[in-house]
Amino acid sequence: MTTVIRRTGASPRARGSASGQSRPDIFELSDGSFAVIGRDATRGLEPELPSDAARADYERIVVITCETLVQAEDNIPRA
């Protein structure tokens, strides 16, 4: 079973969310992949994808802020 190992980057509260619950987040998983909490934008963005991009029925297009990604950058392992 895959589990969450750690958050990558600053917590939502550290990035300015008063409640600490209303911001995107990125987590490293035990299998080496990443889980992203973000806004589901599948319906609006899927028609905009390039012709060589696709998503499976169980996948979603998730939007996170640039700030979230930049905050996580130093904590994402390089392959």
Backbone as CSV, one residue per row, in Angstrom:
resi,resn,N_x,N_y,N_z,CA_x,CA_y,CA_z,C_x,C_y,C_z
1,MET,0.840,-1.186,0.000,0.000,0.000,0.000,0.882,1.246,0.000
2,THR,0.566,2.194,-0.847,1.302,3.445,-0.931,0.887,4.367,0.209
3,THR,1.872,5.007,0.819,1.601,5.929,1.923,2.289,7.271,1.673
4,VAL,1.831,8.294,2.374,2.439,9.618,2.302,3.701,9.607,3.153
5,ILE,4.820,9.986,2.538,6.096,10.070,3.252,6.295,11.456,3.856
6,ARG,6.068,12.492,3.029,6.295,13.862,3.517,5.667,14.869,2.578
7,ARG,5.459,16.050,3.092,5.033,17.191,2.276,6.271,17.723,1.573
8,THR,6.124,18.158,0.343,7.222,18.828,-0.348,6.912,20.315,-0.353
9,GLY,7.779,21.097,0.234,7.558,22.535,0.308,6.869,22.946,1.584
10,ALA,6.498,24.205,1.615,5.882,24.787,2.804,4.420,24.357,2.922
11,SER,3.939,24.324,4.146,2.532,23.992,4.397,1.645,25.136,3.900
12,PRO,0.364,24.857,3.677,-0.548,25.945,3.291,-0.532,27.108,4.286
13,ARG,-0.479,26.798,5.566,-0.458,27.864,6.586,0.805,28.721,6.428
14,ALA,1.940,28.093,6.164,3.192,28.838,5.983,3.163,29.675,4.706
15,ARG,2.317,29.281,3.736,2.191,30.039,2.489,1.095,31.086,2.568
16,GLY,0.499,31.285,3.752,-0.442,32.379,3.931,-1.902,32.013,4.057
17,SER,-2.246,30.727,4.084,-3.641,30.336,4.257,-3.997,30.431,5.729
18,ALA,-4.943,31.296,6.068,-5.323,31.498,7.469,-5.839,30.215,8.102
19,SER,-6.602,29.428,7.342,-7.162,28.199,7.895,-6.203,27.033,7.754
20,GLY,-5.226,27.156,6.838,-4.299,26.059,6.595,-4.931,24.939,5.785
21,GLN,-6.151,25.136,5.325,-6.854,24.067,4.640,-7.294,24.423,3.229
22,SER,-7.048,25.639,2.784,-7.639,26.062,1.521,-6.616,26.292,0.416
23,ARG,-5.495,25.597,0.484,-4.446,25.812,-0.501,-3.998,24.481,-1.094
24,PRO,-3.449,24.519,-2.311,-2.909,23.302,-2.908,-1.736,22.769,-2.093
25,ASP,-1.422,21.507,-2.303,-0.342,20.867,-1.567,0.244,19.753,-2.417
26,ILE,1.505,19.401,-2.152,2.181,18.320,-2.862,2.832,17.410,-1.826
27,PHE,2.655,16.096,-2.009,3.204,15.110,-1.077,4.004,14.050,-1.817
28,GLU,5.148,13.667,-1.250,5.924,12.551,-1.783,5.339,11.265,-1.214
29,LEU,5.197,10.257,-2.063,4.621,8.982,-1.653,5.693,7.907,-1.531
30,SER,5.366,6.857,-0.802,6.327,5.790,-0.528,6.779,5.045,-1.780
31,ASP,6.017,5.114,-2.860,6.422,4.442,-4.096,7.242,5.353,-5.010
32,GLY,7.591,6.554,-4.524,8.409,7.481,-5.293,7.610,8.453,-6.146
33,SER,6.296,8.305,-6.199,5.465,9.236,-6.960,5.000,10.367,-6.043
34,PHE,4.197,11.271,-6.594,3.731,12.424,-5.834,2.219,12.532,-5.916
35,ALA,1.607,12.968,-4.830,0.174,13.244,-4.788,0.012,14.765,-4.726
36,VAL,-0.949,15.274,-5.489,-1.180,16.707,-5.560,-2.615,17.004,-5.149
37,ILE,-2.768,17.961,-4.246,-4.089,18.473,-3.902,-4.227,19.793,-4.641
38,GLY,-5.224,19.868,-5.485,-5.433,21.082,-6.257,-6.864,21.151,-6.744
39,ARG,-7.132,22.160,-7.521,-8.474,22.371,-8.074,-8.658,21.470,-9.290
40,ASP,-9.733,20.704,-9.316,-10.030,19.838,-10.453,-10.458,20.710,-11.626
41,ALA,-9.660,20.712,-12.679,-9.939,21.526,-13.860,-10.095,20.655,-15.102
42,THR,-10.412,19.382,-14.891,-10.489,18.431,-15.998,-11.453,18.884,-17.074
43,ARG,-12.642,19.211,-16.704,-13.678,19.559,-17.685,-13.251,20.735,-18.571
44,GLY,-12.694,21.759,-17.966,-12.333,22.944,-18.730,-11.045,22.821,-19.522
45,LEU,-10.074,22.054,-19.002,-8.768,21.992,-19.653,-8.585,20.813,-20.597
46,GLU,-9.349,19.753,-20.431,-9.159,18.585,-21.291,-9.265,18.933,-22.780
47,PRO,-10.241,19.745,-23.200,-10.308,20.094,-24.621,-9.103,20.909,-25.105
48,GLU,-8.366,21.499,-24.177,-7.207,22.331,-24.519,-5.915,21.535,-24.630
49,LEU,-5.927,20.273,-24.239,-4.706,19.471,-24.262,-4.216,19.281,-25.695
50,PRO,-2.896,19.199,-25.883,-2.369,18.921,-27.218,-2.796,17.533,-27.684
51,SER,-2.765,17.314,-28.973,-3.253,16.048,-29.536,-2.479,14.829,-29.051
52,ASP,-1.241,15.012,-28.603,-0.457,13.865,-28.138,-0.557,13.650,-26.627
53,ALA,-1.476,14.355,-25.964,-1.707,14.184,-24.527,-3.047,13.491,-24.320
54,ALA,-3.116,12.680,-23.285,-4.364,11.974,-22.987,-4.445,11.727,-21.493
55,ARG,-5.637,11.444,-21.024,-5.826,11.098,-19.620,-6.754,9.898,-19.553
56,ALA,-6.474,9.011,-18.613,-7.328,7.843,-18.392,-8.577,8.273,-17.633
57,ASP,-9.598,7.452,-17.672,-10.849,7.778,-16.977,-10.652,8.022,-15.484
58,TYR,-9.657,7.375,-14.884,-9.421,7.527,-13.448,-8.490,8.701,-13.126
59,GLU,-8.028,9.429,-14.123,-7.130,10.556,-13.918,-7.880,11.877,-14.032
60,ARG,-7.364,12.893,-13.356,-7.941,14.227,-13.403,-6.832,15.226,-13.697
61,ILE,-7.188,16.325,-14.314,-6.261,17.435,-14.505,-6.430,18.337,-13.292
62,VAL,-5.363,18.506,-12.543,-5.405,19.263,-11.298,-4.532,20.498,-11.427
63,VAL,-5.054,21.626,-10.996,-4.330,22.888,-11.060,-3.821,23.250,-9.666
64,ILE,-2.533,23.627,-9.616,-1.949,24.171,-8.393,-1.340,25.524,-8.744
65,THR,-1.080,26.331,-7.751,-0.484,27.635,-8.004,1.005,27.486,-8.300
66,CYS,1.541,28.457,-8.994,2.980,28.491,-9.254,3.739,28.528,-7.926
67,GLU,3.230,29.284,-6.977,3.871,29.390,-5.659,4.004,28.021,-4.995
68,THR,2.973,27.187,-5.100,3.016,25.856,-4.506,4.128,25.027,-5.129
69,LEU,4.230,25.068,-6.445,5.259,24.296,-7.140,6.654,24.821,-6.832
70,VAL,6.821,26.131,-6.830,8.124,26.724,-6.532,8.560,26.395,-5.112
71,GLN,7.636,26.464,-4.148,7.956,26.134,-2.757,8.401,24.675,-2.617
72,ALA,7.864,23.802,-3.450,8.192,22.370,-3.369,9.457,22.002,-4.134
73,GLU,9.876,22.847,-5.050,10.950,22.510,-5.987,12.210,21.954,-5.316
74,ASP,12.706,22.586,-4.281,13.941,22.136,-3.634,13.791,20.798,-2.926
75,ASN,12.554,20.369,-2.670,12.325,19.116,-1.954,11.963,17.963,-2.876
76,ILE,11.901,18.198,-4.169,11.577,17.127,-5.112,12.875,16.472,-5.559
77,PRO,13.037,15.173,-5.299,14.274,14.491,-5.683,14.456,14.482,-7.194
78,ARG,15.693,14.616,-7.615,16.020,14.555,-9.045,16.359,13.119,-9.398
79,ALA,15.811,12.649,-10.493,16.060,11.263,-10.933,17.450,11.114,-11.495
